Amino acid sequence: MQRTKKEYCKLLLKGCLMGAADAVPGVSGGTVAFISGIYQELLQALSRLGPAAVKILYQQGLAACWSYINGSFLSVLLLGMLSSIILLSNVVLYSLAHYPQVLWGFFFGLICASTVVLAKSIERWGKTCIALFIAGTFISFSLTNMTASVLEPSMLNVFFAGMLAICAMILPGISGSFILLLLGLYSYVLTAVKSADIMVLAVFALGCLAGLLCFSRVLNWLFQHYKNLTLALLTGFLLGSLNKVWPWKETLSTRLNSQGAEVADLQQNVSPFLYQQLTGADSYLVTACLLALLGAAIILLFERGNLIGKSQ
């Protein structure tokens, strides 16, 4: 589709927001893509990356291939995502280390509102939709309760982590960063972004490309043939992920990450008042609640098309 310069600026902003979401464990860039009206166009463009695109490039030239894969759309979106991840990597790492309750509060509100928006997009709630919604909630909730493993940060593991993470990143409700966290490679990859480690980033990007080539086709087919059922499952994924982003947690056990630093291994959700009693630290309750409301408001503005505009 043809876009004006203003529409490309909006698309760049959407890419930045997707990158910001994907930088935080528990939040999915796919959620931002869905509520901002570009999700299905993104899936269709990604599903065209493959042998057919190479054949068109060989037979008809670069212009025809670029048009076939919706190259302008993908390149602007990717530019926004990469810019956001690079610029925000320091902010995210600092916030997670020093003000986690405030950061998680913002994303808790964002995901709550996103769940409502996603549920509203389902045209008809039948028995199968309800069953898939419950299944999605259970699966996502179970994933968030898993204890993180500690994979050796070898290039092979980084490649397969990229494959898994990118599949999660394009699903509303499942965070690619959370998958990396479960694998014990989140800090390793984000530090590689921060320090511009070309080797690690290249291997990770190749894994992402391999995952995209496979998974985007499957997801695009599901949306074309079973849209309501797919949305019901994804809404459940989103609801279940709230368990991960609850701002106040009690740490039950710790482990050493790949950099030798002590990090939380097993946690359970507690009330903000009990959190303050257990840890002796400030719960930042008021700030976290205000940012949760801000996150919810942003999503509702997205949904109405008043902030960055939905694609037609």
C-alpha positions, 0 to 999 in steps of 0.5 A: 500500500502507498503511504504519505510521509506523515504515515511513514512517520507514524509507522516509524513511531509504531516501530519504536514502540514495538522495540521498547516493548520487546526490550522488556521481559513480559511485554510483546511488540506484537501487542503494540503491532496489533493494537496500532492496526498493523499486525496483519500487514506485518504478518503478510509481509513477513510471510513473503520473505523466502524462496518466492521473493528470491525468485521474483528478485531473479526474474523481475528485479529489485523493484518488483521484489521490494514491492512483493515483500512490502519492503518500505513498510518492513524497513521503516518498522525495523528502523524504529524497532532497532533505534528504540532497542539501542537507545532504551537498552541502558534505560531498561537495564537501569530501571530493572535494576533500581526501579522494577516496581515502577517499570512493571507497574507501567507495563501491567496497566499496558497489558491489562488494557491490551487484553481488553482491546484484543478481546473486543476484536473477537467478533463472536465468542463461541464455546471453542473461542472460550476454551482456547482463551482459557487454554491460552491463559493457562499456558501463558500463566504456566510459562511465567511460573517456570524457573529460568534455566541457565544456558551456556551463551554459545553461538549455537544457543544464541542462534536458537534463542533468536529463533524462539524469541522472534516467534514470541515477539510477533505474538501478542501477549508473549514476550521474546525478552521473556523467552530469553529470560527463561533461557538465561540469555536475556542479560547476555543479549541486551549487554551485546546490544549495549556494547555493540557486540557484532558477532553475538548480534549477527548470530542472534539476527540469523536465528531471528530470520530463521524463526520468522521464515517458518513461524510467520507463515503459520501465523498468517495462515491461522489469521486468514482461516481461523481469525477468531479462534487465533485471537481468543488464544492470543487474548488468553496468552496476554491475560496469563502474562500479567502474572509475570509483570505484577510489580511486587514479588518476593524472591524465594531463590537466586542464581548467578547469571552468565556475568556472575551476578546474583539474580532472582531465580524463583519469585512469587507475587505478593501485595505491595504492603507485604512487599514493603514488610518483607524487603524493607524497601519502598514499594513505590505503590502510588508511582506504580499505580499512576504509571499503570493508569498511564500505560492503560490510557496509552493503549486505549488511545492507540485503540481509538486511533487518536495517538498515532493513528491506525493503518487502513 
